[in-house]
Amino acid sequence: MRALVLAGSPTPTAEDLAQEAFARTFRHWRRVRQGTNPPGYVYRVAFRLLHKRGALPTTPLDDAALPTAGPEDAAVSRADLEDALRAMPPRRRACAVLWFALGLTPTEAAEALRIAPGTVRKQLELARAALRLRLADQSGRPTAGGS
């Protein structure tokens, strides 16, 4: 449920989607439990359901600029990370959550989101750049790229 919320789903919707994903997985449990990644299967089902509900876009998104950083802090708190994820376009946020938070490979994330693995890798590259920029803004230090 937390992954769905981080991907941009409202909490009540995320709860419903998570329950539905577990129910659908349970129907196929004999086959799923013998697979290489049963938890990944549940995440794929959940993100496919999220996609069907229209919460994830089906067309490419523009690279949206991040809003200006809030008060500068020495360390980034969990709330700051969630804010950084919320500032990302939905597809980028979904890719980042599946990769950073859940540990799926770009290929597994692509499968879950029904997009090309190259698209996931590009979105992850943009997500990392956005997070680096946000961390640099909050710490007051320039990024390694010299910006």
N, C-alpha and C positions, 0 to 999 in steps of 0.2 A: 504494500500500500504506500509506503514511504517513497519508493521509487516513482510511483505514478504521480504522487503529489509533487515531487521534485521535477517531474517532467511537465508539470503545468496543469494537472487535473485537479479540480476542486476535491476536497477531502471526502464528501459524501459519495461522489462519483468514483473516486479511487477505491473506497471501501467496497462499493458494488462490483467494480471491475476485478478487484483482487479476489473476492468471493467467487465470482463467475469463473475466473481463471483456475482457481483451485478445483472447482466443481468439474470443469471440463477436463482438467488434468486427471482427476480421479477416475473419470470414465475410461481413460486409456492407461491406467496405472500399471497394468501388467507389462505393457510394452515400454512405457516411459521409465520405470524403475530400473530397467536393464540398459538404458541408454547411457551415454557418457556424461550427461549433465542434466539430471532431473530438475534441479532448481532453475537452470537456464530455460528449460522447457516451459515452466510456469511463467517466467518473465516474458518469454516470447508470446505466449498466449495472452497475457495481460496487455502487452503493448499492441498486439494485433487488435484486441478489443478496443483499446484506446483509439487506435487508428480508425476503426470502423465507426466509432462515435463522432468522428470528425475533429477530435482534439489535436491531432497531428496533421499538418498540412500535406497535401499530395503534390504540390508544386514547389519548385525551388524557391527559397526565400532570399531576399536581399540581405547583404551583410549589414545588419543594423549597428549603428554606433552605440556604445555603452553610455548610459547617463553618467554625469559627473559623479565622482566618488563623494561619499559623505565625510564625516569627520575622520581625520587621519588617526589610525591606531597603530601601535607597535606590532600587534599580532592580529591576525584575521580570526574572528570568532566564527562559530558555526553559522550564526545568523548572517554574517557577511557573505559566507559561501553561498547560502541559500539565496541571498539577494543577487549575487553575481549570476547564479543559475537562472533566476527569474528574469534577469535583464537580457538573457539570450533568446534568440528566436526559438520557437517550439521544437523544430527539427534538431537544431544544434544542442538544445538542452536535453532532449531525449537521448541523443548520441552520447553526450557527456555523462549522463546518469548511468546509462547502461555500461559504459566503459570504466569511468572513474569509480562509481559507487558500487556497481554490481560485479565488476571484473569480467564482463563478457568481452570476447575478442571483437575486432571490427567486423569480422565475417558473421559472428553470431548476432551482433547488434544489427547488422544489415538485414539479416534474416528476420529478426524480430520486428523491424520497422518496415520491411519490404521495400528496401532501397538498395542501391548498389554499394558494395564494400568500399569502393573508391569515394563515394559520397560520404560515407561514415568517416573515413580517414580525413577527408577535407574538413568536415565539420568538427572533428576532434582537433585538428590543427588550429582552426579558428577559435575554438573554445579555449585551448591552452593559451593562445595569444591574448584573448580577452581576459583570462584569469591572471596572466602575467602583468598585463596593463593595470588591472584593478589592484593587484598586490603592490605594484610600484607606486600607484597613486596614493594608496593608504600608508605606505611606509615612507613616502617622500624621496625614495631612491630611484634612480633611473634603472630601466630594465637592462638585461645583458645585451639586447639588440642595439643599445645606444640611443634609445628614444628618450 
